[in-house]
Amino acid sequence: LVALATIADIAPLRGENRVFARYGLRMLAETKNVGLRALIRAAGLDNKALTAGRVGYILAPRLNAVGRLGHALRGVELLLSTDEHHANSIARELEELNATRQDIDRAVLDEARQRVLRLDLDETFGIVLAADGWHPGVIGIVASRLVEEFGRPTVLIGLDGDEGKGSGRSISRFDLHAGIGRCRHLLKRFGGHRSAAGVTIARDQVDAFARCFNDAARAELTLDDLVPELRVDMEVALSDLTPGFESLLRHLEPCGVGNPAPMLMTRGVRLASPPRVVGQGGLKLRLDADAGGTLDALGWSLGSRIGELDMSRPVDIVYRLERDEYQGVSRLQARLADFRT
């Protein structure tokens, strides 16, 4: 549970947090907790390696969803359950709530993104957006997506009556908690840490908070700091991507905030088949690997760029190597971060 909470709270996986996560993940994989086993099964992770990434992106959102859209006590009830049938029932409920949460995420993200695109980003170093109807349980996830796309610390606020509750996410160069702290006189409450924070604010203070937060970001950041940055750790050939190499990379786990998974780059890769858009805007590529094989590559947010790809032209790719496990078959897969032609 400590590992699950540490990863879910986006705490940096360094020092004692890394120890908690590393050994906690081992215990989680072998847990006898009936509720956790039900949650793992419902999420499709049974008999799969429980990495920090899978906990953070698959397990934690399901537990969070019940607190965001339902009542957190149902999550507690799941974790305390000793009856397998009862635990499975709650786990299925969490699956349904998580699916609803994903639908709300997409709607809020679309609206928030359009509003960011209307801002003067040369003058906006810290983003604050507020709206009625934005569910406070999903705005943290949406804020993370906006930070990834626009490279600016972001606070989203869901308004309800005379008050708003907000959630913020940040870039590595900006201490979000300290930045919000410079605007504490405009807030009812706030808390968090360097990477993530929450606020409670009166509706009539939102505009003043937006100006103050932007000023706090401008005082610490330059425009160069706001360019989304992709650090490549190693350039490799596709022939290097063996099971043994992937096994070596797993020694660096748990990977997450403060200890990102290695980012790899391969130049001049040929497409083995036409690219496809999958899911909600994902991009699926099949790449020609050496020795006549292929390697699948998946980029969840890159589907809109499919027009940049041409079967006749090689492509440079930046990615993280992972092991995809489906219906008992395990194979290597590239998780695309970016590409260029």
C-alpha positions, 0 to 999 in steps of 0.5 A, spaced: 500 500 500 505 504 501 508 503 494 501 504 491 500 511 494 507 513 493 507 512 486 499 514 485 501 521 489 507 522 483 512 522 489 519 523 486 522 516 486 528 517 489 531 516 496 527 513 501 521 513 496 525 509 491 526 504 496 518 504 498 516 503 491 521 498 489 520 493 495 513 495 495 512 493 488 515 486 489 510 485 495 504 487 491 505 482 486 505 477 491 499 480 495 494 476 499 490 482 500 483 480 497 481 486 494 488 488 491 488 481 487 481 483 485 483 490 483 489 487 479 485 482 475 479 487 473 485 491 470 487 486 466 494 485 470 494 478 473 500 474 471 503 481 468 509 484 471 507 490 476 511 496 474 511 503 477 508 505 470 502 500 470 501 501 477 501 509 476 497 509 469 492 503 470 491 501 478 492 507 481 487 511 477 481 505 478 482 507 486 482 514 485 476 514 480 471 511 486 474 517 490 473 522 484 466 520 482 463 516 487 465 515 494 472 513 497 469 509 502 468 504 497 475 503 495 477 502 503 471 497 503 475 494 497 482 494 500 479 491 507 475 486 504 476 478 505 470 476 501 473 474 494 466 475 491 464 482 494 471 484 492 470 482 485 464 486 485 467 492 488 473 492 483 468 491 477 464 497 480 471 501 480 472 499 472 466 502 470 467 508 474 474 509 471 471 508 464 466 514 466 472 518 468 476 517 462 470 520 458 470 526 462 477 527 462 476 527 454 471 532 454 475 537 459 481 536 456 478 538 449 475 544 452 481 546 456 486 545 450 482 550 446 482 555 451 490 554 452 491 555 444 487 562 445 492 564 450 498 568 448 503 563 450 509 568 449 506 572 455 503 566 459 509 562 463 504 559 468 497 557 466 490 557 470 484 555 467 477 555 471 470 553 469 463 551 471 462 543 470 469 541 470 469 535 475 474 536 481 476 529 480 479 529 473 482 536 473 489 533 475 489 528 470 488 533 465 493 538 468 498 533 467 496 532 459 496 540 458 503 540 462 506 535 457 503 538 451 505 546 452 511 545 457 508 550 462 506 549 470 498 548 470 493 549 475 485 547 473 480 549 477 473 546 477 468 552 480 461 550 484 457 556 486 462 561 490 468 556 490 473 553 486 477 547 487 483 546 483 489 541 481 496 543 479 501 539 475 508 542 474 515 542 469 521 539 472 524 546 473 519 549 477 517 548 484 509 548 484 508 548 491 513 554 492 510 558 486 503 557 489 505 559 495 507 566 493 499 567 491 497 564 498 493 570 500 488 569 494 487 562 496 483 559 502 487 553 502 493 549 498 497 543 499 502 539 495 509 538 493 514 540 487 510 536 482 503 536 484 498 541 488 491 542 490 488 549 491 481 551 494 479 558 492 473 563 492 470 564 485 472 572 485 479 571 486 481 566 480 483 572 475 487 575 481 490 568 482 491 567 475 495 573 474 499 572 481 501 565 478 503 567 472 508 572 475 511 567 480 512 562 474 515 568 470 520 570 476 523 563 475 522 561 468 525 563 461 522 562 455 527 556 453 525 553 460 518 552 457 519 548 450 517 541 451 524 537 452 525 530 450 532 528 453 534 522 449 539 517 454 541 512 448 541 511 441 541 504 439 539 500 433 533 495 432 538 489 433 540 491 440 533 491 442 533 484 445 530 480 451 536 481 454 537 488 453 530 489 456 531 485 462 537 490 463 533 496 463 528 493 468 534 493 473 533 501 473 526 500 476 522 503 479 521 508 474 517 514 474 518 522 477 525 523 479 527 516 475 524 516 468 525 510 464 531 510 459 529 514 453 532 511 446 533 513 439 533 509 433 534 513 426 532 511 419 527 506 421 522 503 415 515 502 416 513 495 415 506 496 414 501 503 413 501 507 420 494 506 423 490 511 428 488 506 434 483 508 440 483 515 442 488 518 438 493 513 438 498 512 433 500 504 431 506 503 427 509 496 425 517 497 424 522 493 419 527 490 424 533 487 423 533 480 421 527 480 417 523 481 424 518 487 426 517 491 432 510 494 434 511 501 436 505 505 439 504 512 441 498 514 445 497 521 443 501 522 436 495 519 432 494 527 429 501 526 426 499 520 422 499 525 415 507 526 417 508 519 415 510 515 408 511 508 407 517 510 402 521 515 407 525 512 413 523 515 420 527 517 426 523 515 433 524 516 440 521 511 445 521 507 451 522 499 450 517 495 454 514 488 454 507 487 452 503 481 454 497 479 451 493 473 452 499 469 454 504 472 449 510 476 451 513 481 446 517 487 446 514 494 444 516 501 443 512 506 446 513 512 442 515 519 445 516 522 438 518 521 431 521 525 425 521 524 418 
